[in-house]
Amino acid sequence: MAGERRDETRGEPQVLVPYPGPDGSGDVQDIFVYLRPETNGVLVESTLLKVIEKCRKDRSSIKLIYLANIPGDFILRNHIVERHYAQKFYFAVHGKRAFTGSMRERVEAYFGVVWDETTVIGGFEALNILHKTPEELHSTWVSASDHLVTDGQSIKRIDGILVVNYDMPALLAKNSRSTDIAVMLFRCTDYDLFEEVVDLMHEALVEKGVLGRNVPASRAFHYSKGPFEQLLDAVDYLYASGPEPVPLESLSFVQYAATRGFTLGDLLGVVRNPIGLFDDDGGEFREDNIFIYTADDSYAESIDKLEHLRAQLWTRRY
């Protein structure tokens, strides 16, 4: 991992609060928060930190344990965005060809279409077909009945065409050499607690005029939705000094997983290819995305589900 991130020629991550090490007990969650490029800045960062500071006074069970600034130049040179959203980019590029049989069935049932008779394209091809800019495509409003998320891939029906991961072109376009990203890591007891904090962050940003009241918090910042997403965020945004990453073996989730017999390699294999087939105790199978399937889970609950993984969709090489 260190080799993937190293580049010593220009701007490097600035670590303001160093990562203190893991808590592998399984009793905590280490949740990343990082600002979207379009909202990153002193106002948003300070607003969120004020919310956290108030929560720390009211609730001792949440702590800021890492704070860093990642330069836009560093992100571009090391292709962090492309790597971080690798599978979503894969579907945005390959469109219809990437879908599994289960995904095709869900699309047919949800949109009321026949798969072989339906135009399904990736977000990048849609720019030319629909004559839209990346931001226009991302912002195109559709009703709930014209929007489906399946196996972690977002599909909008626009002008009769199903567009897969329509947000990926805009995500690339919004990252530039002049756009730095603030990254924070919080240690708390559970997701129920942290989601209360997310609601307070959203309210504070609305009061500051950064977000409209009906605009979701996800437009301003990302936070890890579950243990596997914590690992994904750590791969690209957790640094010890300059371009040197914190060893992934020292993550709380990785430490806990080791007590259950899973190696870092096992976990990364799932993070890199998150669509899998899981069984349950009754012999039924479900296809799902590990990030969606384990959202809001404790470490124990996530590993319980991982133990039932029986197959994976491999979409790219490392």
ChimeraX commands (.cxc) that place a marker at each C-alpha (Angstrom):
marker #1 position 0.00,0.00,0.00 radius 0.5
marker #1 position 2.79,2.41,0.79 radius 0.5
marker #1 position 4.19,1.98,-2.71 radius 0.5
marker #1 position 0.83,2.93,-4.22 radius 0.5
marker #1 position 0.68,6.19,-2.29 radius 0.5
marker #1 position 4.30,7.40,-2.31 radius 0.5
marker #1 position 5.27,10.47,-4.33 radius 0.5
marker #1 position 7.87,12.74,-2.80 radius 0.5
marker #1 position 8.07,15.45,-5.44 radius 0.5
marker #1 position 5.29,17.84,-4.44 radius 0.5
marker #1 position 2.60,18.51,-1.81 radius 0.5
marker #1 position 2.09,15.83,0.83 radius 0.5
marker #1 position -0.58,15.13,3.46 radius 0.5
marker #1 position -0.30,17.28,6.58 radius 0.5
marker #1 position -1.19,15.37,9.74 radius 0.5
marker #1 position -2.45,17.73,12.46 radius 0.5
marker #1 position -3.71,15.10,14.92 radius 0.5
marker #1 position -1.82,11.78,14.57 radius 0.5
marker #1 position -3.61,8.46,14.72 radius 0.5
marker #1 position -3.07,7.03,18.23 radius 0.5
marker #1 position -3.33,3.35,17.41 radius 0.5
marker #1 position -6.11,0.75,17.48 radius 0.5
marker #1 position -8.75,-0.40,19.89 radius 0.5
marker #1 position -9.36,-3.96,18.79 radius 0.5
marker #1 position -11.85,-4.80,21.53 radius 0.5
marker #1 position -14.84,-4.60,19.19 radius 0.5
marker #1 position -16.49,-2.10,21.54 radius 0.5
marker #1 position -15.80,0.99,19.40 radius 0.5
marker #1 position -16.17,2.29,15.86 radius 0.5
marker #1 position -13.45,4.35,14.13 radius 0.5
marker #1 position -15.44,6.47,11.67 radius 0.5
marker #1 position -13.87,8.67,9.00 radius 0.5
marker #1 position -15.34,11.98,7.94 radius 0.5
marker #1 position -13.94,13.88,4.95 radius 0.5
marker #1 position -15.24,16.94,3.20 radius 0.5
marker #1 position -16.38,16.96,-0.39 radius 0.5
marker #1 position -14.10,19.01,-2.68 radius 0.5
marker #1 position -16.84,21.54,-3.44 radius 0.5
marker #1 position -17.47,22.25,0.26 radius 0.5
marker #1 position -13.97,21.88,1.68 radius 0.5
marker #1 position -12.79,25.02,3.44 radius 0.5
marker #1 position -12.26,26.70,6.76 radius 0.5
marker #1 position -15.96,27.50,7.29 radius 0.5
marker #1 position -17.19,23.93,6.84 radius 0.5
marker #1 position -14.28,22.35,8.68 radius 0.5
marker #1 position -14.59,24.68,11.67 radius 0.5
marker #1 position -18.38,24.22,11.76 radius 0.5
marker #1 position -18.07,20.45,11.94 radius 0.5
marker #1 position -15.32,20.59,14.56 radius 0.5
marker #1 position -17.47,22.87,16.74 radius 0.5
marker #1 position -20.24,20.28,16.60 radius 0.5
marker #1 position -17.79,17.58,17.62 radius 0.5
marker #1 position -16.37,19.69,20.44 radius 0.5
marker #1 position -19.86,20.22,21.86 radius 0.5
marker #1 position -20.58,16.52,21.57 radius 0.5
marker #1 position -17.32,15.70,23.36 radius 0.5
marker #1 position -18.45,17.83,26.28 radius 0.5
marker #1 position -21.92,16.31,26.34 radius 0.5
marker #1 position -20.88,12.75,25.49 radius 0.5
marker #1 position -17.46,11.47,26.48 radius 0.5
marker #1 position -17.91,8.44,24.20 radius 0.5
marker #1 position -16.88,10.31,21.01 radius 0.5
marker #1 position -13.31,11.48,20.37 radius 0.5
marker #1 position -11.44,13.07,17.48 radius 0.5
marker #1 position -8.42,10.77,17.03 radius 0.5
marker #1 position -7.03,11.90,13.65 radius 0.5
marker #1 position -7.05,15.07,11.59 radius 0.5
marker #1 position -5.21,15.65,8.32 radius 0.5
marker #1 position -5.24,17.82,5.21 radius 0.5
marker #1 position -4.75,15.95,1.92 radius 0.5
marker #1 position -3.62,18.23,-0.94 radius 0.5
marker #1 position -5.53,18.03,-4.20 radius 0.5
marker #1 position -2.27,17.69,-6.09 radius 0.5
marker #1 position -1.37,14.62,-4.03 radius 0.5
marker #1 position -4.84,13.10,-4.63 radius 0.5
marker #1 position -4.56,13.59,-8.39 radius 0.5
marker #1 position -1.00,12.31,-8.71 radius 0.5
marker #1 position -1.76,9.18,-6.75 radius 0.5
marker #1 position -5.14,8.52,-8.45 radius 0.5
marker #1 position -6.82,8.24,-5.06 radius 0.5
marker #1 position -10.34,9.03,-6.26 radius 0.5
marker #1 position -10.17,6.46,-9.07 radius 0.5
marker #1 position -8.83,3.82,-6.69 radius 0.5
marker #1 position -11.26,4.66,-3.90 radius 0.5
marker #1 position -14.32,4.29,-6.15 radius 0.5
marker #1 position -12.81,1.60,-8.36 radius 0.5
marker #1 position -15.84,-0.64,-8.67 radius 0.5
marker #1 position -18.27,2.24,-9.17 radius 0.5
marker #1 position -15.98,3.50,-11.95 radius 0.5
marker #1 position -15.92,0.01,-13.44 radius 0.5
marker #1 position -19.71,0.02,-13.73 radius 0.5
marker #1 position -19.73,3.65,-14.94 radius 0.5
marker #1 position -17.37,2.67,-17.76 radius 0.5
marker #1 position -18.77,-0.74,-18.73 radius 0.5
marker #1 position -22.46,-0.05,-18.15 radius 0.5
marker #1 position -24.75,-2.91,-19.19 radius 0.5
marker #1 position -21.91,-5.42,-19.66 radius 0.5
marker #1 position -20.96,-5.28,-15.98 radius 0.5
marker #1 position -24.30,-6.37,-14.53 radius 0.5
marker #1 position -24.79,-9.73,-12.84 radius 0.5
marker #1 position -27.85,-11.86,-13.47 radius 0.5
marker #1 position -29.29,-10.90,-10.09 radius 0.5
marker #1 position -28.81,-7.20,-10.83 radius 0.5
marker #1 position -30.53,-7.58,-14.21 radius 0.5
marker #1 position -33.53,-9.20,-12.55 radius 0.5
marker #1 position -33.78,-6.38,-10.00 radius 0.5
marker #1 position -33.63,-3.75,-12.75 radius 0.5
marker #1 position -36.39,-5.46,-14.72 radius 0.5
marker #1 position -38.63,-5.77,-11.67 radius 0.5
marker #1 position -38.03,-2.22,-10.42 radius 0.5
marker #1 position -38.30,-0.31,-13.69 radius 0.5
marker #1 position -40.80,-2.67,-15.35 radius 0.5
marker #1 position -38.59,-3.26,-18.40 radius 0.5
marker #1 position -37.19,-6.16,-20.42 radius 0.5
marker #1 position -33.42,-6.18,-19.99 radius 0.5
marker #1 position -32.50,-7.09,-23.58 radius 0.5
marker #1 position -34.78,-4.35,-24.92 radius 0.5
marker #1 position -33.54,-1.60,-22.58 radius 0.5
marker #1 position -30.71,0.88,-23.11 radius 0.5
marker #1 position -28.38,0.74,-20.10 radius 0.5
marker #1 position -25.22,2.87,-20.28 radius 0.5
marker #1 position -22.49,4.00,-17.92 radius 0.5
marker #1 position -22.19,7.55,-16.64 radius 0.5
marker #1 position -19.32,8.46,-18.95 radius 0.5
marker #1 position -21.07,7.34,-22.13 radius 0.5
marker #1 position -24.19,9.19,-20.94 radius 0.5
marker #1 position -22.37,12.54,-21.18 radius 0.5
marker #1 position -22.33,12.22,-24.96 radius 0.5
marker #1 position -25.63,10.41,-25.44 radius 0.5
marker #1 position -27.61,12.85,-23.28 radius 0.5
marker #1 position -25.51,15.93,-24.14 radius 0.5
marker #1 position -24.92,16.88,-20.51 radius 0.5
marker #1 position -21.97,18.14,-18.52 radius 0.5
marker #1 position -20.81,15.99,-15.58 radius 0.5
marker #1 position -22.54,18.28,-13.07 radius 0.5
marker #1 position -25.75,18.45,-15.15 radius 0.5
marker #1 position -25.84,14.65,-15.27 radius 0.5
marker #1 position -25.21,14.37,-11.52 radius 0.5
marker #1 position -27.87,16.95,-10.69 radius 0.5
marker #1 position -30.60,15.65,-13.01 radius 0.5
marker #1 position -33.64,15.16,-10.80 radius 0.5
marker #1 position -35.78,12.06,-11.19 radius 0.5
marker #1 position -38.62,10.64,-9.11 radius 0.5
marker #1 position -38.01,7.83,-6.63 radius 0.5
marker #1 position -39.54,5.35,-9.08 radius 0.5
marker #1 position -36.81,6.27,-11.59 radius 0.5
marker #1 position -33.90,5.74,-9.20 radius 0.5
marker #1 position -32.55,2.37,-8.06 radius 0.5
marker #1 position -29.50,1.35,-6.05 radius 0.5
marker #1 position -28.52,-2.28,-6.52 radius 0.5
marker #1 position -25.33,-3.93,-5.26 radius 0.5
marker #1 position -24.04,-0.46,-4.45 radius 0.5
marker #1 position -24.51,0.88,-8.01 radius 0.5
marker #1 position -26.82,3.87,-8.59 radius 0.5
marker #1 position -29.12,3.86,-11.61 radius 0.5
marker #1 position -31.25,6.75,-12.84 radius 0.5
marker #1 position -33.78,6.57,-15.66 radius 0.5
marker #1 position -33.23,9.75,-17.69 radius 0.5
marker #1 position -35.15,10.29,-20.94 radius 0.5
marker #1 position -35.94,6.57,-21.04 radius 0.5
marker #1 position -32.29,5.55,-20.67 radius 0.5
marker #1 position -30.90,3.79,-17.59 radius 0.5
marker #1 position -27.67,5.54,-16.54 radius 0.5
marker #1 position -25.35,3.64,-14.21 radius 0.5
marker #1 position -23.33,5.62,-11.63 radius 0.5
marker #1 position -24.25,8.96,-13.15 radius 0.5
marker #1 position -22.28,10.73,-10.38 radius 0.5
marker #1 position -18.84,9.38,-11.28 radius 0.5
marker #1 position -17.97,11.92,-14.03 radius 0.5
marker #1 position -18.82,14.81,-11.67 radius 0.5
marker #1 position -16.80,13.23,-8.88 radius 0.5
marker #1 position -13.72,13.25,-11.09 radius 0.5
marker #1 position -14.39,16.75,-12.39 radius 0.5
marker #1 position -14.68,18.26,-8.90 radius 0.5
marker #1 position -11.21,17.15,-7.86 radius 0.5
marker #1 position -8.41,19.52,-8.86 radius 0.5
marker #1 position -4.86,20.38,-7.84 radius 0.5
marker #1 position -6.13,23.39,-5.91 radius 0.5
marker #1 position -8.76,21.45,-3.94 radius 0.5
marker #1 position -7.51,20.00,-0.66 radius 0.5
marker #1 position -9.56,17.63,1.48 radius 0.5
marker #1 position -9.83,17.70,5.28 radius 0.5
marker #1 position -10.02,14.21,6.79 radius 0.5
marker #1 position -11.12,13.46,10.35 radius 0.5
marker #1 position -11.38,10.20,12.26 radius 0.5
marker #1 position -13.67,9.76,15.25 radius 0.5
marker #1 position -13.73,6.95,17.78 radius 0.5
marker #1 position -17.12,6.30,19.35 radius 0.5
marker #1 position -19.20,3.48,20.71 radius 0.5
marker #1 position -21.72,2.88,17.91 radius 0.5
marker #1 position -23.32,4.16,14.72 radius 0.5
marker #1 position -26.54,5.19,16.44 radius 0.5
marker #1 position -24.53,7.74,18.42 radius 0.5
marker #1 position -22.58,8.94,15.42 radius 0.5
marker #1 position -25.63,9.34,13.23 radius 0.5
marker #1 position -27.04,11.70,15.85 radius 0.5
marker #1 position -23.82,13.69,15.41 radius 0.5
marker #1 position -24.23,13.61,11.61 radius 0.5
marker #1 position -27.71,15.11,12.01 radius 0.5
marker #1 position -26.24,17.89,14.18 radius 0.5
marker #1 position -23.52,18.52,11.56 radius 0.5
marker #1 position -26.16,18.80,8.85 radius 0.5
marker #1 position -28.20,21.24,10.91 radius 0.5
marker #1 position -25.11,23.39,11.61 radius 0.5
marker #1 position -24.25,23.54,7.89 radius 0.5
marker #1 position -27.83,24.54,7.07 radius 0.5
marker #1 position -27.65,27.34,9.64 radius 0.5
marker #1 position -24.38,28.57,8.08 radius 0.5
marker #1 position -25.97,28.61,4.64 radius 0.5
marker #1 position -23.62,25.92,3.28 radius 0.5
marker #1 position -26.48,23.50,2.56 radius 0.5
marker #1 position -30.14,23.93,1.80 radius 0.5
marker #1 position -32.43,22.30,4.33 radius 0.5
marker #1 position -33.51,19.64,1.83 radius 0.5
marker #1 position -29.96,18.95,0.61 radius 0.5
marker #1 position -28.53,15.80,2.24 radius 0.5
marker #1 position -25.40,15.93,4.40 radius 0.5
marker #1 position -23.68,13.65,1.88 radius 0.5
marker #1 position -23.36,16.61,-0.50 radius 0.5
marker #1 position -21.03,18.29,2.03 radius 0.5
marker #1 position -19.17,15.40,3.61 radius 0.5
marker #1 position -18.70,11.66,3.58 radius 0.5
marker #1 position -18.61,9.42,6.61 radius 0.5
marker #1 position -17.81,5.71,6.85 radius 0.5
marker #1 position -21.10,3.82,6.87 radius 0.5
marker #1 position -19.75,0.58,8.32 radius 0.5
marker #1 position -16.58,-1.30,9.32 radius 0.5
marker #1 position -15.61,-2.30,5.77 radius 0.5
marker #1 position -16.02,1.27,4.58 radius 0.5
marker #1 position -13.80,2.33,7.49 radius 0.5
marker #1 position -11.08,0.11,6.04 radius 0.5
marker #1 position -11.61,1.49,2.54 radius 0.5
marker #1 position -11.33,5.05,3.84 radius 0.5
marker #1 position -8.19,4.19,5.80 radius 0.5
marker #1 position -6.46,2.78,2.71 radius 0.5
marker #1 position -6.54,6.18,1.00 radius 0.5
marker #1 position -6.82,8.79,3.75 radius 0.5
marker #1 position -4.95,7.62,6.88 radius 0.5
marker #1 position -1.34,8.84,7.02 radius 0.5
marker #1 position 1.37,8.74,9.65 radius 0.5
marker #1 position 3.64,11.43,8.23 radius 0.5
marker #1 position 3.79,12.99,4.78 radius 0.5
marker #1 position 2.98,10.32,2.19 radius 0.5
marker #1 position 3.63,7.45,4.62 radius 0.5
marker #1 position 0.40,5.59,5.39 radius 0.5
marker #1 position -0.50,4.23,8.77 radius 0.5
marker #1 position -0.02,0.43,8.52 radius 0.5
marker #1 position -3.44,-1.06,7.91 radius 0.5
marker #1 position -2.68,-3.83,10.40 radius 0.5
marker #1 position -2.97,-1.22,13.14 radius 0.5
marker #1 position -6.63,-0.37,12.40 radius 0.5
marker #1 position -9.18,-1.19,15.07 radius 0.5
marker #1 position -11.36,-3.23,12.70 radius 0.5
marker #1 position -8.38,-5.17,11.33 radius 0.5
marker #1 position -7.21,-5.94,14.86 radius 0.5
marker #1 position -10.66,-7.18,15.84 radius 0.5
marker #1 position -11.01,-9.27,12.66 radius 0.5
marker #1 position -7.71,-10.99,13.48 radius 0.5
marker #1 position -9.23,-12.30,16.70 radius 0.5
marker #1 position -11.89,-13.96,14.52 radius 0.5
marker #1 position -9.32,-15.57,12.19 radius 0.5
marker #1 position -9.39,-13.07,9.29 radius 0.5
marker #1 position -6.18,-11.56,7.90 radius 0.5
marker #1 position -5.70,-8.10,6.41 radius 0.5
marker #1 position -5.48,-9.80,3.01 radius 0.5
marker #1 position -8.87,-11.42,3.55 radius 0.5
marker #1 position -10.44,-8.06,4.38 radius 0.5
marker #1 position -8.81,-6.21,1.47 radius 0.5
marker #1 position -9.96,-8.91,-0.92 radius 0.5
marker #1 position -13.55,-8.10,0.03 radius 0.5
marker #1 position -13.06,-4.32,0.05 radius 0.5
marker #1 position -11.56,-4.40,-3.45 radius 0.5
marker #1 position -14.30,-6.64,-4.84 radius 0.5
marker #1 position -17.29,-5.86,-2.62 radius 0.5
marker #1 position -20.11,-7.59,-4.51 radius 0.5
marker #1 position -20.55,-11.09,-3.14 radius 0.5
marker #1 position -22.91,-13.99,-2.63 radius 0.5
marker #1 position -23.81,-14.65,1.00 radius 0.5
marker #1 position -25.70,-17.57,2.50 radius 0.5
marker #1 position -27.76,-17.63,5.67 radius 0.5
marker #1 position -28.35,-20.34,8.20 radius 0.5
marker #1 position -31.43,-21.47,6.31 radius 0.5
marker #1 position -29.59,-22.21,3.08 radius 0.5
marker #1 position -30.87,-19.15,1.20 radius 0.5
marker #1 position -28.45,-16.99,-0.81 radius 0.5
marker #1 position -28.38,-13.24,-1.36 radius 0.5
marker #1 position -26.16,-11.14,-3.62 radius 0.5
marker #1 position -25.11,-7.85,-2.03 radius 0.5
marker #1 position -22.38,-5.28,-1.71 radius 0.5
marker #1 position -20.36,-5.72,1.50 radius 0.5
marker #1 position -20.46,-1.96,2.18 radius 0.5
marker #1 position -24.26,-1.89,1.94 radius 0.5
marker #1 position -24.76,-5.24,3.65 radius 0.5
marker #1 position -22.73,-4.26,6.73 radius 0.5
marker #1 position -23.74,-0.58,6.95 radius 0.5
marker #1 position -24.10,0.54,10.59 radius 0.5
marker #1 position -22.99,-2.89,11.86 radius 0.5
marker #1 position -20.70,-3.49,14.81 radius 0.5
marker #1 position -17.37,-5.17,14.13 radius 0.5
marker #1 position -18.79,-8.47,15.41 radius 0.5
marker #1 position -21.88,-8.23,13.17 radius 0.5
marker #1 position -19.74,-7.43,10.12 radius 0.5
marker #1 position -17.47,-10.41,10.66 radius 0.5
marker #1 position -20.49,-12.65,11.26 radius 0.5
marker #1 position -21.69,-11.72,7.76 radius 0.5
marker #1 position -18.23,-12.11,6.23 radius 0.5
marker #1 position -18.17,-15.69,7.51 radius 0.5
marker #1 position -21.14,-16.37,5.22 radius 0.5
marker #1 position -19.47,-15.07,2.03 radius 0.5
marker #1 position -19.46,-17.83,-0.58 radius 0.5
marker #1 position -18.49,-16.12,-3.87 radius 0.5
marker #1 position -17.39,-12.73,-5.22 radius 0.5
marker #1 position -17.72,-10.73,-8.43 radius 0.5
marker #1 position -14.17,-9.92,-9.55 radius 0.5
marker #1 position -14.15,-6.76,-11.62 radius 0.5
marker #1 position -10.53,-5.62,-11.74 radius 0.5
marker #1 position -6.94,-6.64,-11.03 radius 0.5
marker #1 position -4.54,-5.27,-8.38 radius 0.5
marker link #1:1,2 radius 0.2
marker link #1:2,3 radius 0.2
marker link #1:3,4 radius 0.2
marker link #1:4,5 radius 0.2
marker link #1:5,6 radius 0.2
marker link #1:6,7 radius 0.2
marker link #1:7,8 radius 0.2
marker link #1:8,9 radius 0.2
marker link #1:9,10 radius 0.2
marker link #1:10,11 radius 0.2
marker link #1:11,12 radius 0.2
marker link #1:12,13 radius 0.2
marker link #1:13,14 radius 0.2
marker link #1:14,15 radius 0.2
marker link #1:15,16 radius 0.2
marker link #1:16,17 radius 0.2
marker link #1:17,18 radius 0.2
marker link #1:18,19 radius 0.2
marker link #1:19,20 radius 0.2
marker link #1:20,21 radius 0.2
marker link #1:21,22 radius 0.2
marker link #1:22,23 radius 0.2
marker link #1:23,24 radius 0.2
marker link #1:24,25 radius 0.2
marker link #1:25,26 radius 0.2
marker link #1:26,27 radius 0.2
marker link #1:27,28 radius 0.2
marker link #1:28,29 radius 0.2
marker link #1:29,30 radius 0.2
marker link #1:30,31 radius 0.2
marker link #1:31,32 radius 0.2
marker link #1:32,33 radius 0.2
marker link #1:33,34 radius 0.2
marker link #1:34,35 radius 0.2
marker link #1:35,36 radius 0.2
marker link #1:36,37 radius 0.2
marker link #1:37,38 radius 0.2
marker link #1:38,39 radius 0.2
marker link #1:39,40 radius 0.2
marker link #1:40,41 radius 0.2
marker link #1:41,42 radius 0.2
marker link #1:42,43 radius 0.2
marker link #1:43,44 radius 0.2
marker link #1:44,45 radius 0.2
marker link #1:45,46 radius 0.2
marker link #1:46,47 radius 0.2
marker link #1:47,48 radius 0.2
marker link #1:48,49 radius 0.2
marker link #1:49,50 radius 0.2
marker link #1:50,51 radius 0.2
marker link #1:51,52 radius 0.2
marker link #1:52,53 radius 0.2
marker link #1:53,54 radius 0.2
marker link #1:54,55 radius 0.2
marker link #1:55,56 radius 0.2
marker link #1:56,57 radius 0.2
marker link #1:57,58 radius 0.2
marker link #1:58,59 radius 0.2
marker link #1:59,60 radius 0.2
marker link #1:60,61 radius 0.2
marker link #1:61,62 radius 0.2
marker link #1:62,63 radius 0.2
marker link #1:63,64 radius 0.2
marker link #1:64,65 radius 0.2
marker link #1:65,66 radius 0.2
marker link #1:66,67 radius 0.2
marker link #1:67,68 radius 0.2
marker link #1:68,69 radius 0.2
marker link #1:69,70 radius 0.2
marker link #1:70,71 radius 0.2
marker link #1:71,72 radius 0.2
marker link #1:72,73 radius 0.2
marker link #1:73,74 radius 0.2
marker link #1:74,75 radius 0.2
marker link #1:75,76 radius 0.2
marker link #1:76,77 radius 0.2
marker link #1:77,78 radius 0.2
marker link #1:78,79 radius 0.2
marker link #1:79,80 radius 0.2
marker link #1:80,81 radius 0.2
marker link #1:81,82 radius 0.2
marker link #1:82,83 radius 0.2
marker link #1:83,84 radius 0.2
marker link #1:84,85 radius 0.2
marker link #1:85,86 radius 0.2
marker link #1:86,87 radius 0.2
marker link #1:87,88 radius 0.2
marker link #1:88,89 radius 0.2
marker link #1:89,90 radius 0.2
marker link #1:90,91 radius 0.2
marker link #1:91,92 radius 0.2
marker link #1:92,93 radius 0.2
marker link #1:93,94 radius 0.2
marker link #1:94,95 radius 0.2
marker link #1:95,96 radius 0.2
marker link #1:96,97 radius 0.2
marker link #1:97,98 radius 0.2
marker link #1:98,99 radius 0.2
marker link #1:99,100 radius 0.2
marker link #1:100,101 radius 0.2
marker link #1:101,102 radius 0.2
marker link #1:102,103 radius 0.2
marker link #1:103,104 radius 0.2
marker link #1:104,105 radius 0.2
marker link #1:105,106 radius 0.2
marker link #1:106,107 radius 0.2
marker link #1:107,108 radius 0.2
marker link #1:108,109 radius 0.2
marker link #1:109,110 radius 0.2
marker link #1:110,111 radius 0.2
marker link #1:111,112 radius 0.2
marker link #1:112,113 radius 0.2
marker link #1:113,114 radius 0.2
marker link #1:114,115 radius 0.2
marker link #1:115,116 radius 0.2
marker link #1:116,117 radius 0.2
marker link #1:117,118 radius 0.2
marker link #1:118,119 radius 0.2
marker link #1:119,120 radius 0.2
marker link #1:120,121 radius 0.2
marker link #1:121,122 radius 0.2
marker link #1:122,123 radius 0.2
marker link #1:123,124 radius 0.2
marker link #1:124,125 radius 0.2
marker link #1:125,126 radius 0.2
marker link #1:126,127 radius 0.2
marker link #1:127,128 radius 0.2
marker link #1:128,129 radius 0.2
marker link #1:129,130 radius 0.2
marker link #1:130,131 radius 0.2
marker link #1:131,132 radius 0.2
marker link #1:132,133 radius 0.2
marker link #1:133,134 radius 0.2
marker link #1:134,135 radius 0.2
marker link #1:135,136 radius 0.2
marker link #1:136,137 radius 0.2
marker link #1:137,138 radius 0.2
marker link #1:138,139 radius 0.2
marker link #1:139,140 radius 0.2
marker link #1:140,141 radius 0.2
marker link #1:141,142 radius 0.2
marker link #1:142,143 radius 0.2
marker link #1:143,144 radius 0.2
marker link #1:144,145 radius 0.2
marker link #1:145,146 radius 0.2
marker link #1:146,147 radius 0.2
marker link #1:147,148 radius 0.2
marker link #1:148,149 radius 0.2
marker link #1:149,150 radius 0.2
marker link #1:150,151 radius 0.2
marker link #1:151,152 radius 0.2
marker link #1:152,153 radius 0.2
marker link #1:153,154 radius 0.2
marker link #1:154,155 radius 0.2
marker link #1:155,156 radius 0.2
marker link #1:156,157 radius 0.2
marker link #1:157,158 radius 0.2
marker link #1:158,159 radius 0.2
marker link #1:159,160 radius 0.2
marker link #1:160,161 radius 0.2
marker link #1:161,162 radius 0.2
marker link #1:162,163 radius 0.2
marker link #1:163,164 radius 0.2
marker link #1:164,165 radius 0.2
marker link #1:165,166 radius 0.2
marker link #1:166,167 radius 0.2
marker link #1:167,168 radius 0.2
marker link #1:168,169 radius 0.2
marker link #1:169,170 radius 0.2
marker link #1:170,171 radius 0.2
marker link #1:171,172 radius 0.2
marker link #1:172,173 radius 0.2
marker link #1:173,174 radius 0.2
marker link #1:174,175 radius 0.2
marker link #1:175,176 radius 0.2
marker link #1:176,177 radius 0.2
marker link #1:177,178 radius 0.2
marker link #1:178,179 radius 0.2
marker link #1:179,180 radius 0.2
marker link #1:180,181 radius 0.2
marker link #1:181,182 radius 0.2
marker link #1:182,183 radius 0.2
marker link #1:183,184 radius 0.2
marker link #1:184,185 radius 0.2
marker link #1:185,186 radius 0.2
marker link #1:186,187 radius 0.2
marker link #1:187,188 radius 0.2
marker link #1:188,189 radius 0.2
marker link #1:189,190 radius 0.2
marker link #1:190,191 radius 0.2
marker link #1:191,192 radius 0.2
marker link #1:192,193 radius 0.2
marker link #1:193,194 radius 0.2
marker link #1:194,195 radius 0.2
marker link #1:195,196 radius 0.2
marker link #1:196,197 radius 0.2
marker link #1:197,198 radius 0.2
marker link #1:198,199 radius 0.2
marker link #1:199,200 radius 0.2
marker link #1:200,201 radius 0.2
marker link #1:201,202 radius 0.2
marker link #1:202,203 radius 0.2
marker link #1:203,204 radius 0.2
marker link #1:204,205 radius 0.2
marker link #1:205,206 radius 0.2
marker link #1:206,207 radius 0.2
marker link #1:207,208 radius 0.2
marker link #1:208,209 radius 0.2
marker link #1:209,210 radius 0.2
marker link #1:210,211 radius 0.2
marker link #1:211,212 radius 0.2
marker link #1:212,213 radius 0.2
marker link #1:213,214 radius 0.2
marker link #1:214,215 radius 0.2
marker link #1:215,216 radius 0.2
marker link #1:216,217 radius 0.2
marker link #1:217,218 radius 0.2
marker link #1:218,219 radius 0.2
marker link #1:219,220 radius 0.2
marker link #1:220,221 radius 0.2
marker link #1:221,222 radius 0.2
marker link #1:222,223 radius 0.2
marker link #1:223,224 radius 0.2
marker link #1:224,225 radius 0.2
marker link #1:225,226 radius 0.2
marker link #1:226,227 radius 0.2
marker link #1:227,228 radius 0.2
marker link #1:228,229 radius 0.2
marker link #1:229,230 radius 0.2
marker link #1:230,231 radius 0.2
marker link #1:231,232 radius 0.2
marker link #1:232,233 radius 0.2
marker link #1:233,234 radius 0.2
marker link #1:234,235 radius 0.2
marker link #1:235,236 radius 0.2
marker link #1:236,237 radius 0.2
marker link #1:237,238 radius 0.2
marker link #1:238,239 radius 0.2
marker link #1:239,240 radius 0.2
marker link #1:240,241 radius 0.2
marker link #1:241,242 radius 0.2
marker link #1:242,243 radius 0.2
marker link #1:243,244 radius 0.2
marker link #1:244,245 radius 0.2
marker link #1:245,246 radius 0.2
marker link #1:246,247 radius 0.2
marker link #1:247,248 radius 0.2
marker link #1:248,249 radius 0.2
marker link #1:249,250 radius 0.2
marker link #1:250,251 radius 0.2
marker link #1:251,252 radius 0.2
marker link #1:252,253 radius 0.2
marker link #1:253,254 radius 0.2
marker link #1:254,255 radius 0.2
marker link #1:255,256 radius 0.2
marker link #1:256,257 radius 0.2
marker link #1:257,258 radius 0.2
marker link #1:258,259 radius 0.2
marker link #1:259,260 radius 0.2
marker link #1:260,261 radius 0.2
marker link #1:261,262 radius 0.2
marker link #1:262,263 radius 0.2
marker link #1:263,264 radius 0.2
marker link #1:264,265 radius 0.2
marker link #1:265,266 radius 0.2
marker link #1:266,267 radius 0.2
marker link #1:267,268 radius 0.2
marker link #1:268,269 radius 0.2
marker link #1:269,270 radius 0.2
marker link #1:270,271 radius 0.2
marker link #1:271,272 radius 0.2
marker link #1:272,273 radius 0.2
marker link #1:273,274 radius 0.2
marker link #1:274,275 radius 0.2
marker link #1:275,276 radius 0.2
marker link #1:276,277 radius 0.2
marker link #1:277,278 radius 0.2
marker link #1:278,279 radius 0.2
marker link #1:279,280 radius 0.2
marker link #1:280,281 radius 0.2
marker link #1:281,282 radius 0.2
marker link #1:282,283 radius 0.2
marker link #1:283,284 radius 0.2
marker link #1:284,285 radius 0.2
marker link #1:285,286 radius 0.2
marker link #1:286,287 radius 0.2
marker link #1:287,288 radius 0.2
marker link #1:288,289 radius 0.2
marker link #1:289,290 radius 0.2
marker link #1:290,291 radius 0.2
marker link #1:291,292 radius 0.2
marker link #1:292,293 radius 0.2
marker link #1:293,294 radius 0.2
marker link #1:294,295 radius 0.2
marker link #1:295,296 radius 0.2
marker link #1:296,297 radius 0.2
marker link #1:297,298 radius 0.2
marker link #1:298,299 radius 0.2
marker link #1:299,300 radius 0.2
marker link #1:300,301 radius 0.2
marker link #1:301,302 radius 0.2
marker link #1:302,303 radius 0.2
marker link #1:303,304 radius 0.2
marker link #1:304,305 radius 0.2
marker link #1:305,306 radius 0.2
marker link #1:306,307 radius 0.2
marker link #1:307,308 radius 0.2
marker link #1:308,309 radius 0.2
marker link #1:309,310 radius 0.2
marker link #1:310,311 radius 0.2
marker link #1:311,312 radius 0.2
marker link #1:312,313 radius 0.2
marker link #1:313,314 radius 0.2
marker link #1:314,315 radius 0.2
marker link #1:315,316 radius 0.2
marker link #1:316,317 radius 0.2
marker link #1:317,318 radius 0.2
view
